[in-house]
Amino acid sequence: AGLRDMQGCADTRKVFTKSREYRTNALRHLSNGVSSTPRASQRPVPVVIDSAAGVTLTDVDGNRYLDYALGYGPLILGHSPEPVMHALRDALDRGLRTASVNSDEAALADLIAANVPCADRVAFVNTGTEAVQLAIRIARATTGRCRVAKFRCNYHGWVDDLHVGCSPGQDGPATLGQDPRASEMVTLLDWGESDAARQVLDDSFAAVIVEPAAINAGCFAPPAGFLETLRDVTRRHGIVLVFDEVITGFRMSPGGAQACYNVVPDMCVLGKALGAGLPIGAVAGTDGVMDVVSSGRMLHRGTFNGNPLSMAAGVACVSHLQEHAARIYPRMERFAQRISAHIQHEAARNAVAIHARSVGSALQVFAGVRRVDGIGDLAGIDRDATLLLTEELLREGVFTLPRGLMYLSAIHTDEDISTTLAAITRAVRSHADRPG
Ligand code: PMP
């Protein structure tokens, strides 16, 4: 109950002394002071989390926050869900058993097959990125073709081939050091544009990979007919249609976005929420496309694949989501809509250029633009202003991804949302009052 008491959350005099000290020390030997580049962008400093319970984070300075970053998405049941913690304790009591065959692997595959429409067979890895790599390899092995189509502003992890065209106006590699030849087989298409997909795709493609709801681009639902067109064109040309459900899987519904939008791909990649916060990735597909793996003809390797802790967490998480779906999903979606509507309302009241939008249980806030209706509007976003806005939210006790993406969990309460709306009111006002 004490952790639910958010007194002190809304203290704009928060100090970050210990997080700053940590950063100075960490920079000595830990590259960039973090283990994944985006974490370094948090303002005023990457906050060091000391403990977490439910949806409350406590940092090393004693500041507390309501968490809407949720581990960049996975913590759909919060930080300490009893069914998952219990399963993990039980798994730990039986030893680490790394790289052994363990009974939860098949149990989790059964649960995925029971919930996700395209899932006849499942193969586990450790991250979303690995799952994407495996999915592309399966598609190439199945079709005997090499070309892959992806969509601009969709993100599929950091593998060399697909880490291209991830930001507005940037069609090339996302980072220094990528092998430019890796993406030679990748064709970029505009997300949501059915006609372009129809014109470009042909019998030379092995796979089309798509975020069915473009969460990374800024929380866009697919335009009417878009996913259906992809389904139709890929079927016609014998291309493997891959939905990247690393975010949407078990977050939009127990069957993912494919169940919500009623378009079933040949294969999907899963991660994040599947593991409730433990490292996990999976490829799930029809018997036909998965046959190259099921038969052992194509290699699927990895020391940590199917590790007992992630599998136990996955079984507990998916069982819980499946059992309570009717209550959990509509509520998360309603909360996401309430928060984004409130941001819009406060932006209008303060006459400040801020926009928010949600899809399912994810929402995105942008600064520097008055409206973002589609991916075409993303060029107008002011990324620095968005970072400052998320700093203001942080100072008011609302922890988001630095780039303004927020996730709801199954355990945020009405009271948490009321606290959050009041914090947003103050944060937007501070933002409007900022000089310059
Ligand atoms: N696909 C999508 C849609 C993602 O959002 C992400 C991660 N944000 C990935 C793949 C990569 O997953 P991971 O970070 O676990 O490698």
Boltz pocket constraint, residues with backbone or C-beta under 6 A from the ligand:
constraints:
  - pocket:
      binder: B
      contacts: [[A, 72], [A, 126], [A, 127], [A, 128], [A, 129], [A, 130], [A, 132], [A, 155], [A, 156], [A, 157], [A, 158], [A, 211], [A, 216], [A, 244], [A, 245], [A, 246], [A, 247], [A, 271], [A, 272], [A, 280]]
      max_distance: 6.0
